[in-house]
């Protein structure tokens, strides 16, 4: 690698480039030479920044004549980020040629794959394959390309690196450093500290000519690296001009102007409550004029006045930062209606509350390109006490109340069981349309040794499942429709009990998160050693949802209950309800320094009702999957069809 003398020489060479070579800025160079094949782009053909004009200024920051030294891009999805990053590299490789570059992402294997699968094909497709050349011209067997190093004809090179190995890069002096998906990086590397700071140090020899690019979708606000880097810069936003009044503004999800008028995104729903895609529009913050998907091309066009505007003073000279939400996704890529659809899956518009905190974080990170703040860590006693209903007691089915406030009568009952050495915690829940929940019964079947099938507690459970009939005041009678038994403890005994039933009684296993090679889903079937079907449940998904449900307030004079709402009988004890409040959502840092969040139970606090409620919600979705996918042979759960099936079942 270059010595200090060599580094100084290279700085001089780079500065001289602006005089010695024909001046072409990075964006124009790419428009002249770069070709996007169909294998890497939904818009194949010669690259044009007319499609994504907001990226032109960002790409041009890497121009060796530009005074910009650092660029921090906090971005959403589908905004042509990868194409822009690769365009910067192509300019340095094929036009400048002398610059030592480093590309970094979370781990080295991923970085090497990006070079092999994206950057090398880009060089070849753009007609510059001859630029890759070994510096050892005496050895014809060397091609200039290995898995760890790529060289090109003017002496520059590119090394892919992983943030996990940032402590091993001390031998490198780098002029152009590209840091990809920064928020997925570990916070620390061994005893060496922050990999972001460690990698910055590789540019010390080129401090006055360095080019550092950070790009990432933000994650959790408390430890978001890209958010902190964004705040260091001048916080540029892409302003567009209203097509009606000419007012310049950055696109925002929603807001109210100084006249009290709403602006941002608006949409309409059909009579079934389904989003009408063509209705999605952006309302000007000044005049309220609507802009639709087909207006994007004009809105984003610099010839119509669109431009990047700094909104803060940078903490250091020549440091720029950019905020680019998915709201700017070009025409033909992610449409506005998809952004609205993701929002409606996560946010309860009628109740103005979070519906699904996991989906809400994804919306916040991927669409708004904003770091997410954890909404709360614990459900309070006061909050759960508000869910008591004077209209019914334990063992009763409150059909009149449910029909009035929850959208239907109780349609079916579930039973969930938490197995312990000396007791079975057992809960029966009733469910209405939209998965509104009523606690019907809650016991502990106790014995000194519940681990064997001979314990009398299993006979008590069998009697409940097979013989217990619940009667409502309107004459409807209910048996338990589906039962889930936690098999995390005494799996053999649970499997033996469930094997006595052809259907409707399943072992279930809670998982805090899906396995590393499994796709993310709320539940999935598995086979026990005896061949019995059970279900693995992603419990943290349901806990995130239910914590929001239990915290939200609802009053009888406020109209129908929102979906998933929880109801408890008036005679449920405070001690029982407090089991819903024991777990805390806390931060967890793994061995790589990556921060995630988990639900944690302090000490030996009793939290069985919380677990049983989680399993109950999972069983509703298991039952819907059985009806829609297995019985009706649909591709996925159709909730309206599922509720119609249950209404017919109840009436039959």
Secondary structure, DSSP 8 states (H G I E B T S, - for coil): ---HHHHHHHHHHHHHHHHHS----HHHHHHHH-EE-TTT-SS-EE--TTSSTHHHHHHHTT-TT----EEEEEE-SSSSHHHHHHHHHHIIIIII---EEEEEESSHHHHHHHIIIIIHHHHHHTT-GGGB--S-TT-TT--SEETTEEEBTTS-EEEEEEGGGGGG-TT---SEEEEESGGGS-S-BTTTB-HHHHHHGGGGGGTTT-EEEEEE---BGGG-HHHHHHHHTT-EEEEEE-TTT--EEE--SEEE-TTS-EEEEE--B-TTS-B-GGG-EEE-TTT--EE-GGGHHHHT-GGGT-EEEE-S--SSTTEEEEEE-GGG--TTSS-HHHHHHHHHHHEETTTTEES-HHHHHHIIIIIS---B----S---HHHHHTTEETT--TT-B-HHHHHHHSSSS--EEEEEEEE-SSEEEEEEEEE-GGG-EEEEEEEEEE-S-TTSTTSHHHHHHHHHHHH--EEBTTS-EE-EEEEEEE-SSSHHHHHHHHTT-SSSEEEEEEESS--TTS---SEEEEE-TTS-EEEEEEHHHHHHHHHHHHHS---GGG-S--TT-EEEETT--HHHHHTTS-EEEEEEE-TT--EEEEEEE-TT---HHHHHHHHHHHHHHHHHHIIIIIIS--SS--HHHHHHHHHHHHH-
